[in-house]
């Protein structure tokens, strides 16, 4: 029995260490200049506070198309965003009717404090360069008025945003609304994800 307890404790310690390593992935080491990368930044829908982000690496591709795979929540649904050209996942999360779903991919985001900040914010892209990821939002009472300026202001001071925009200044900025609670959903549980491509 003592051996099993020791193995259980060791296993939990190893799991905590690996999770801690993943959670503390050095956002300051974001390098959009090498490889095919996408930056995912989470912004609270109600407060417009930046809540963390993740740089994702993909196979090489000449173009960037986001394809949603949406399962409408009868009781339980989901939304997955695929990088169409590589058939790889950018985002995956559940949606619960009269409940609360959760993001499953990426499994973790780097904390806001792990992102290097700059003194002067990156200018907001033109409205024509901001694209909503549309995945059938009609059944979740999507907020039709979006304050692009407030969403952009929450991430414009990040060095990673400056780097991505400098490398690919003509890239579209994708805005994706993740609403894990619908029906009598609470917008305080919803988040914007700003998606930038290098």
C-alpha positions as CSV (number, residue, x, y, z in Angstrom):
1,X,0.0,0.0,0.0
2,X,2.9,2.4,0.8
3,X,4.4,1.7,-2.6
4,X,1.2,2.6,-4.4
5,X,0.9,5.8,-2.3
6,X,4.5,6.7,-3.2
7,X,3.9,6.1,-6.9
8,X,0.6,8.1,-6.8
9,X,2.4,11.0,-5.1
10,X,5.3,10.8,-7.6
11,X,2.9,10.6,-10.5
12,X,1.0,13.7,-9.3
13,X,4.2,15.6,-8.8
14,X,5.3,14.8,-12.3
15,X,2.0,15.8,-13.7
16,X,2.0,19.1,-11.8
17,X,5.5,19.8,-13.0
18,X,4.6,19.1,-16.7
19,X,1.5,21.2,-16.4
20,X,3.5,24.0,-14.7
21,X,6.0,23.9,-17.5
22,X,3.2,24.1,-20.1
23,X,1.4,27.0,-18.2
24,X,4.6,29.0,-18.0
25,X,5.6,28.6,-21.6
26,X,7.7,31.6,-22.2
27,X,5.5,34.0,-24.1
28,X,8.4,36.4,-24.2
29,X,10.1,33.9,-26.6
30,X,7.5,34.3,-29.2
31,X,9.2,34.2,-32.6
32,X,6.9,34.8,-35.5
33,X,9.8,35.1,-37.9
34,X,10.5,31.3,-37.9
35,X,8.0,28.9,-39.4
36,X,4.3,29.0,-40.0
37,X,2.8,30.6,-36.8
38,X,-0.6,31.8,-35.5
39,X,-1.0,33.9,-32.4
40,X,-4.2,33.4,-30.3
41,X,-5.0,36.1,-27.8
42,X,-7.9,35.9,-25.3
43,X,-9.9,39.1,-24.4
44,X,-12.8,39.1,-21.9
45,X,-16.0,40.1,-23.7
46,X,-17.4,42.3,-20.9
47,X,-14.3,43.9,-19.4
48,X,-12.0,43.8,-22.5
49,X,-9.2,42.6,-20.3
50,X,-6.4,40.6,-21.9
51,X,-6.5,37.2,-20.3
52,X,-3.6,35.3,-22.0
53,X,-2.5,33.8,-25.2
54,X,-0.7,31.1,-27.1
55,X,1.6,30.9,-30.2
56,X,0.8,27.9,-32.3
57,X,3.1,26.3,-34.9
58,X,1.8,24.6,-38.1
59,X,3.0,22.9,-41.2
60,X,4.0,25.2,-44.0
61,X,1.2,26.7,-46.1
62,X,0.9,29.5,-48.6
63,X,-2.4,30.8,-47.4
64,X,-4.4,31.0,-44.2
65,X,-8.1,30.1,-44.0
66,X,-10.0,29.4,-40.8
67,X,-12.8,26.8,-41.2
68,X,-15.2,26.5,-38.3
69,X,-16.7,23.1,-37.4
70,X,-19.7,24.0,-35.3
71,X,-22.1,21.6,-33.5
72,X,-25.1,23.6,-32.4
73,X,-25.9,22.9,-28.7
74,X,-29.2,21.1,-28.3
75,X,-27.8,20.4,-24.9
76,X,-24.1,20.0,-25.7
77,X,-22.3,21.4,-28.7
78,X,-18.9,22.5,-29.7
79,X,-16.9,24.8,-31.9
80,X,-13.6,23.9,-33.5
81,X,-11.5,26.2,-35.7
82,X,-9.3,24.4,-38.3
83,X,-6.4,25.8,-40.3
84,X,-7.9,24.6,-43.6
85,X,-4.7,24.5,-45.6
86,X,-3.0,22.2,-43.0
87,X,-6.1,20.5,-41.5
88,X,-4.8,21.3,-38.0
89,X,-6.7,22.7,-35.1
90,X,-6.4,26.3,-34.0
91,X,-9.1,26.2,-31.3
92,X,-11.5,23.6,-29.8
93,X,-14.1,24.1,-27.1
94,X,-17.5,22.8,-25.9
95,X,-20.7,24.8,-25.7
96,X,-23.4,23.9,-23.2
97,X,-27.0,25.0,-23.3
98,X,-27.9,26.3,-19.8
99,X,-24.5,25.3,-18.6
100,X,-20.8,26.1,-19.1
101,X,-18.5,24.5,-21.7
102,X,-14.8,24.8,-21.7
103,X,-11.8,25.3,-24.0
104,X,-10.0,22.0,-24.7
105,X,-7.4,23.2,-27.3
106,X,-5.1,24.9,-26.6
107,X,-5.0,23.1,-23.3
108,X,-3.5,26.1,-21.6
109,X,-2.7,29.7,-22.4
110,X,0.3,31.7,-21.3
111,X,-0.6,34.2,-18.5
112,X,-0.9,37.9,-19.5
113,X,2.1,38.7,-17.3
114,X,4.3,36.5,-19.4
115,X,3.9,38.7,-22.5
116,X,6.4,41.5,-23.0
117,X,4.7,44.9,-23.3
118,X,5.8,48.0,-25.3
119,X,5.3,51.6,-24.5
120,X,3.4,52.7,-27.6
121,X,0.5,50.5,-28.8
122,X,0.3,49.1,-32.3
123,X,-2.2,51.1,-34.4
124,X,-5.5,49.5,-35.0
125,X,-6.0,47.9,-38.4
126,X,-8.5,49.3,-40.7
127,X,-12.1,47.9,-40.3
128,X,-11.7,46.2,-43.7
129,X,-8.8,44.2,-42.2
130,X,-10.8,42.8,-39.3
131,X,-12.7,39.6,-40.0
132,X,-15.2,37.9,-37.8
133,X,-15.1,34.1,-37.7
134,X,-18.7,33.3,-38.5
135,X,-19.9,29.9,-37.3
136,X,-23.7,30.3,-37.0
137,X,-23.8,32.7,-34.1
138,X,-27.5,33.4,-34.5
139,X,-28.6,30.9,-32.0
140,X,-26.4,32.3,-29.2
141,X,-27.6,35.9,-29.4
142,X,-24.3,37.2,-30.6
143,X,-23.7,40.8,-29.6
144,X,-24.2,42.6,-32.9
145,X,-22.3,45.7,-31.7
146,X,-18.6,45.1,-31.2
147,X,-16.3,47.8,-30.0
148,X,-13.2,46.9,-32.1
149,X,-11.2,49.7,-30.6
150,X,-11.6,48.3,-27.1
151,X,-10.7,44.8,-28.1
152,X,-7.7,46.0,-30.0
153,X,-6.6,48.4,-27.2
154,X,-6.4,45.4,-24.8
155,X,-3.7,43.7,-26.9
156,X,-2.1,46.5,-28.9
157,X,0.6,47.0,-26.3
158,X,2.0,43.5,-26.6
159,X,5.4,43.0,-28.3
160,X,4.1,39.9,-29.9
161,X,1.3,41.9,-31.7
162,X,3.9,44.4,-32.9
163,X,6.1,41.6,-34.2
164,X,3.3,39.8,-36.0
165,X,1.9,43.0,-37.6
166,X,5.5,44.0,-38.7
167,X,6.1,40.6,-40.3
168,X,2.7,40.4,-42.0
169,X,1.1,43.9,-42.0
170,X,-1.4,43.0,-44.7
171,X,-2.8,40.0,-42.8
172,X,-6.4,40.0,-41.7
173,X,-7.0,40.2,-38.0
174,X,-9.6,37.5,-37.1
175,X,-12.0,38.0,-34.2
176,X,-13.6,34.9,-32.9
177,X,-16.3,34.9,-30.1
178,X,-16.2,31.9,-27.8
179,X,-19.5,31.6,-26.0
180,X,-19.3,28.4,-23.9
181,X,-22.7,29.1,-22.2
182,X,-25.8,29.7,-24.3
183,X,-29.6,29.6,-23.8
184,X,-29.6,31.7,-20.6
185,X,-25.9,32.3,-21.3
186,X,-23.9,34.8,-19.3
187,X,-21.8,37.1,-21.5
188,X,-19.4,37.5,-18.6
189,X,-18.3,33.9,-19.4
190,X,-17.7,34.7,-23.1
191,X,-14.4,35.7,-24.6
192,X,-13.0,37.2,-27.8
193,X,-10.0,35.5,-29.4
194,X,-7.9,37.7,-31.6
195,X,-6.1,35.5,-34.2
196,X,-3.0,36.9,-35.9
197,X,-1.0,35.2,-38.6
198,X,2.7,35.7,-39.2
